[in-house]
Amino acid sequence: MNPTNDPALVSWVETAQGSDFPIQNLPWGVFSFNDGPARVGVAIGDRVVDVGVLAEAGLLGDVPADVFATGVLNDFVRLGPAVWSRTRARLSELLRADVGRLRDDAALRARALVPLADVRLHLPIRVEGYTDFYSSREHATNVGRMFRPDAPALLPNWLHLPVGYNGRASTVVVSGTPIRRPLGQTKAPGEAAPSFGPCRRLDLELEMATIVGVDTEMGRPLTLEEAERGIFGYALLNDWSARDIQQWEYVPLGPFQAKVFATSMGPWIVTAEALEPFRVEGPKQDPEPLPYLRQSKPMNYDVELEIAIAGPGAREETVVGRSNFAHLYWSSAQQLVHHAIGGCAMKVGDILGSGTISGPSEGSFGSLLELTWNGQRPLRLADGATRGFLEDGDRLTISGRARRDGVTIGFGACSGVILPAPDFRG
């Protein structure tokens, strides 16, 4: 076991039982405090550790302090897997209950530790490219049944490769950013022509983001082992979807306007190293993938995921779905390998969306499209209201946690409030 993952580790930073951010986690993020500049930090308990302050004090070895002062994680991530691991180990050591170097330096501690409640969180990575996959067999099957009722639910290629499409990096936003209802073309059954207007079937997609941590050369494929080593970490992701726009536009080339208007990303990146104790087998892949995609060990993670909705003015949110990262048919490493196999150059800061993560039961579906079966079976919220799809003023929140041996590795939350569509008539 990596010593930083030891369930017996205890920090001198007070951490509540069941906190998302124990010393075994130390997720990376970017924050600002008192209107100051954006800084790189890690979360522990209810505090953020300003990593740049520790580097400036000479506590992080030869890692240059300036990589933590850029307002994004890209420069640090570009230093490579050995530096990621060494820096995480040093941070873990400095925060251990039995190590006094930082604990006993009151002046340094005051500069380096900031209350989480007092900071503003930012998008942690400069997103160079965004690819959204379609890697949950249950989700792909359900969508196929709804959108193509007279054809096979899964198309012939789906069981042989990770299906994906390139999204818009420019509209990936941090959790808490309001989401404007999109405009677009839709065509209802029986109508002779499409019409233009606000999306009427606005949906979420419960996903995880894989953060690519290495640059690759154009034209050079990756092996599965290289891909696994090149994944920096994972974050919550909600790829908002306009289902009525999607259904009209997606044949023959897949989603376009239905997906590009917004993608919300959680503010905390949990490292692959922190998730190592939660590695599990994914679904059996049958037929066996081609050799470049064959996995020789477990590549999925046991991360519990949850969807909650609160309507306008609601006092409490309603949990409407629970799923698990482990349900993905195609793993993150397989997605990265397949993306690069044709020669695509991957960049530090690229994110790979897992695709909607749905499980085998109705309560484990990862979208309202499935949970309400395209609006036919509306959900009832705690305040008595019902939802087929999202309405203006709704707050949607997704969360994720891995739990084992008394340790919780959490991702925080990823949320957004729906704003009305812009007043535009064309």
Buried (B, 14 or more C-beta within 10 A) or exposed (E): EBEBBBEEBBBBBEBEEEBBBBBBBBBBBBBBBEEEEBBBBBBBBBBBBBBBBBBBBEBBEEBEBEBBBBBBBBBBBBBBBEBBBBBBBBBBBBBBEEBEEBBEBEEBBEBBBBEBEEBBBBBBBBBBBBBBBBBBBBBBBBBBBBBEEEEEBBEEEBBEBBBBBEBBBEBBBBBBBEBBBBBBBBBEEEEEEEEEBBBBBBBBBBBBBBBBBBBBEEEEBBEBEBBBBBBBBBBBBBBBBBBBBBBBBBEEEBBBBBBBBBBBBBBBBBBBBBBEBBBEEBBEBEEEBEEEBEBEEBBBBBBBBBBBBBBEEBEEBBEBBBBBBBBBBBBBBBBBBBBBBEEBEBBBBBBBBBBBBBBEEEEBBBBBBBBBBBBEEBBEBBBEBEBBBBBBBBBBBBBBBBBEEEBBBBBBBBBBBBEEBEEEEE
